[in-house]
Amino acid sequence: MKDSRAKAQRRGGILIFVVILLFVLIAITGLLIDVGMARLTQARMQSVTDAAAIDGGWQMALGSDQIAIRDAVVHRTDELFATWAPKRLEFQSGYDLNSDGNFESSQRIASTTGEPIRPSVNRNLNNEPTGDIVLGNYDETGVPNVLPGQPTGYDRGPVFIPDSDNPDSILVRLRRTDEQAIPGGTSEASLPYLWSRGSLLGLGLKGRGIAVRSETIAKLAPVTAVGNTSSDLIPSVLPAAIPLTEVVSETFNRGSLMTFTDSPRIGGTVIDSPTAMTGIGYLPIAKQMSSGQWQVIGFMFANVSVDTIVPTTPVEHGFLYANITSHLAHLPELSDELVEANQSLNGPYIARAPTLARSQQINGVSP
């Protein structure tokens, strides 16, 4: 009798343990599904900010004003969300269990979904640091060797400093954080917890949902190569080169031009002989290297006439696109001296192309 009662007690204990374990497994599974959906949403938003920042960067590279730059970002964002946008879930009824204004339990999903969620982007014409589109200057040397952790605000200094007058970078943000009254910014509602609502998550977390953000910084870097053109809307490279000293001193002496017939990329060979060419396009910048050879180290955009060299921008001459790049990886056998010369180019006359400087998915509570 004692043995049978002991066996029955053991079976009862095992059954209770299994029920508890099932409850825990179901709760963990629900949480994993919700977190997975948040990660998917986050990745989608990141792809949008990446593309939008690059489009804004191209407008900067063409010499557009800040209105056109911001319009390009908004247009690209709207275009991408038109092809992909999750449906909004409509919740009905529910209980506010901790009196924080959010419903945490007993909510029902409506039988029909709402309108697609297409986060709008504020043009942020005042260039607020917290905005959706921020023009500024990015300094990668300001990134600490040991990252301090996730930021607690929208200040990205000293790495990124807002500057709408002479920017070399553009920052684009998308937010689903349910934040209100963001200066220069907007936010859609947070992602709701669906499968995790029956778990032991805190009531506040269940009510607030999952905050998801994406942030991209595109920076202009010196052009390393100019591609072939097949359209009047795309400028080409000019068959001449100007010495770096002329660019640095801003003298732009027409008689200083040298002949250039090599491949339009850094490292191209320049012949130290005068040329009578004229035209509008990308003018190679040449420097005499330690070997004594004149080589292309970068480009500027210029209008070269019979008598003058006038620095200008592509948009001033009706060009809408540019077949240029700032990447170095596709250019083989570049010397350290050549790369350093290209990367050290600075000033208002240097031709630049956009590249992703920072692409980050941010989730959690802090912005």
N, C-alpha and C positions, 0 to 999 in steps of 0.2 A: 504493500500500500504506500509506504513512504517513497519507494523508488518511482512508482507511477506518478505520485504527486510532484516529485522533483522534476521528472521528465516533462510534465505538463507545464510547470513553472518555467523551465528552460525554453520550451516551445513558445510560450507566451512572451518571454523576454526577447527572443529572436524576432518574433513578429513585430514587436514594438520598435526594435532596432531597425528592421527593414523598412517600416513605414517612415520612420524619421529620416533614414538614408534616402529614400525615394523623394521625400519632400525637399531635402537639401539638393539632390541632383536636379530636380525639376527647376528649383530656384536658380541654380547655377546655369543651367541650360538657357533659361529665359534671359538671364543677365547677359550671357554670351551672345545671344541673338540680337539683343538691343545694342550692345556695344559694337557688334559686327555691322549693324545697319548704320550706326553713327560713323564708323570708319569708312564705310562705302560713301556715305554722304559727304564726308570730309574730303575724300579723294576726288570726288566729282567737283566739289567747290574749288579744290586746289588746282585742278586742271583749268578751270575757268579763270582764276586769278593769274595763273601763269600766262595763259594766252592773252588776256587783257593787258597785263603789264608789258608784254613784248610789243603789242600793237601800239600802246602809248609810247613805248621807247622808240619805235620806228618813226612816229611823228616828231619826236624830239630830234632824232637823227636827221630828218629832212629839214629841220629848221622851222617847224610849225609853231604857232603861238600856243599858250597854255590852254586856251579854249578848245582848239582843235585836238590837242593832246588828250584832254579830259573827255571830249566827245568820242574819240576813238576807243577809249576804254569802255565807256558806257555802251557804245554800239556793239563792241565785241562781246561784252557780257550779255546783253540782251539777245544777241544772235545765238550764243551757245545755250542759253536757258530756253530759247524757243525750240531747240532740238531735244533738250532733255530737261525735265522738271518733274519732281515727284508730286503726286496728288496730296492735297491737304486733307488730313483726317479730321472729321468733325466729331467732337465728343458731346455727349448729352448727359445731363444730371450729374450726380456724384456728391461726395461728402468732403468737406474741409475739416479734417480731423485735428489739425493743430492751429486753426484760426489764423493762417498766414495768407489767406486770400486765394490759395491754390487748392484744387480738388485732388485728393490723393487716392480715393478708393471709390468703387461702385460706379465708375463711369462707363457708359456704353458708347461704342463707336456707331455713328449713324450708318444707315444702310447704303447711303451714297457718299462718295468722296467729294471733297470741295474742289475749288479751283487749283490749278497747278501752282506750286510755290516757285516764284521767279523773283529772287531777291533783287531789289532795285539798288542801283549804285548812285550815291550822292556825288555830284561833280565837285563839291567842296571848293568853291571858288575862292574862299578865304584861306585855303591851304591849312586848315586846322590839323594839328598833329594826330588827332584821334579820328580823322576823316577816312572815307573809303578810298579816295584818290589823293595821294600826298606827293607833291614834287619836292625834291631835295637833293642832297649830296650824300653819297654812300662812301664810306671809308672802310675798306675791309681790314686795314691795319688796326682799326679800333676794336676788332673782335677779340675778346680775351682768350688766352690759351686754355683756361679752365672756365667753361661757361658757368655763369652764376645761377643757372636754373631758369625756370619759366618766368617771364616777366610778370609783374603785378599790375601793369598799366600799359598804355599805348605809346609811351615814350621809348624810342629806339636809339636815343643818343648814348654814347657819342658816335655810334656806327652810322646812323642815319639822322641827318639834320635837315628839317624842312627848309626849303628855299625855293620860292617860285620865280625869282628873278634870274638866277643863273644855275638851274638844276642840271645835274648829270645823271639823275636816277629818278625812278618813279615807283611808289609803293601803292599796291592795290590790296584792299581787304574785302572779304565777304564774311558776314556774321549771321549765325542763327543762335542768338544768345538771349533774345527777349529783352535786350537793353533798351532803355528809353532815353530820349533827348541826348543823343551822342552828337557833340559838335562836329558838323561836317560829315556825319556818318549815319548809317541806317542799320537796322537789324530785323530779321524775321524771328518768329517764335522758335524757341528751343525744340529739339527733337523730343517727343514724349516717350516715356518708358511705356512699353506695351506688355511684353512677356514678363517683365520683372516686377510688375505691380503686386504680384502675390508673394514676393520675396520679403526678406527682413530688412530691405533698404530703409533708411531713415525717411520719415514722412516728408521732410523738406526736400530731399533729393527726388523723390517720386513726383512731387508737385512741380518742381522747377524743370525737370527733364534734363536732357544732355545738351550742354552748350558746345557748339561746334564753330570753329573759325578757320579761315585760311588766309594766308598773307604771303605776298610775293613782292620782291624788289628786283626790278630790272635796271641795270646800270649801263651807261654808254661807255664803250671801251674803244681805243684807237683802232681804226680799220686796218686789217692785215692783207686784204685782197679785194679786188673789184672784179666782178664777173662780167661775162659777155652780155650784151643787150640786144634785144630784138624788137624793141618798141620805142616810140618817140616819148613815152611816158617815163622811161628809165634812163638816167644819165650814164654815159660811158667814161672810160678813162682817157685822158689826153696824152698824146705822144710826146711828152716833154716832162721835165722834172725841175723842181725849184730847190735850191740849197736850203738846208735847215736854218742856216744863219739868217736868211732873208725872212723866214717865217718868225723866228724869235725876235728879230729887230723890227718886224712889221714894216719893212721897207718895200718889199715886193717889187724889186727892180726887174723890169722886163728883159733887160740885157743879161740877167743872171741865168735865164733858162738854159737847160742842157737837154740833149737829145735822149729820148727814152723809147726803145722799141721792144723791150723784153716783156716777159709775162707780168701782168699787172698785179703784183703781190710784193710784200716786203722781201728783200733779198734780191730783187731784180737789179740787173746791172744797168748803170747809167753812164752814157758816154759824155765826157767833158768837152762838148762842142756846142756852139750856139744853134738855135733852131728858130725858124720864122713861123712856126705853127700858131694858129688861133683857134679858139673854140670855148665852149662851156662844158665843164665836167669835173671829174676828179683828177686833180693834179698831184702826181707823186711828189713826195718830199724826200730829198736825197741827202745823205751824209757820207763824208769820206771816212771809211773805216780804218782801223789800225793797219790793215793790209795795204792801204793806199788806194783801194778800189772804191769808187762811188757806188753806193747801193741805196735802194728805196727802203725807207724805214717807216713810212706812213703816207697819208694822203690828206689833201685839203680840197675844198670845193671852190672853184674859181672861174671867173670870166676873163679869158685871156684875149686881148685885142692886139692890134699891131703895136700899140704904144704902151699899154698898161696891163697890170695884173690886179684884178679887183676880187678880193675874197667875197663870197656870197653863199647862198644856200640853195638847195634844190627847189624848194617851194617857190622861191622868188622867180624862178624861170618855168614854172608850171609842171615840174616833175612830181608825180604822185607816188612813185615807188623808187627803191634803190636796191641794186643787186650787189650788196657789199656784205662783208663779214668781219667780225673782230676775233674769230677763233684762231688759235695757233696750232691746234692738233692736226689739222689737215695739211699743214705746211711742213714737209720733211727737211731735215738737215739744216735747221736754223742755228746759227751760233748764239752763244749766250750774249755776246756783244750786240747782236742784231735784235734779239728779243728785248733786251734791256733798253735799247734805244727806242724801240716801238712803245713799250709800256711806260716810258718816261715822258712821252709826248703829252703836252697839256696846253691849254689856252683856247680861246674862242674860235680859232681858225682850223683846228684839227678835226678832220672827218672822223665820226664815230658811228658805231653800230651797237644795237642793244644786245645784252646777254643777261641771263638769269644770274643774279648775284646771291639771292636768298629766296628759297622756296620752303615754306614751313606750314605744316598742319598743326593747329593749336586746338586742344580740347581741354575741358575742365572748367573750373570756375574763374580763374584769373584771365584777363584779357591778354 
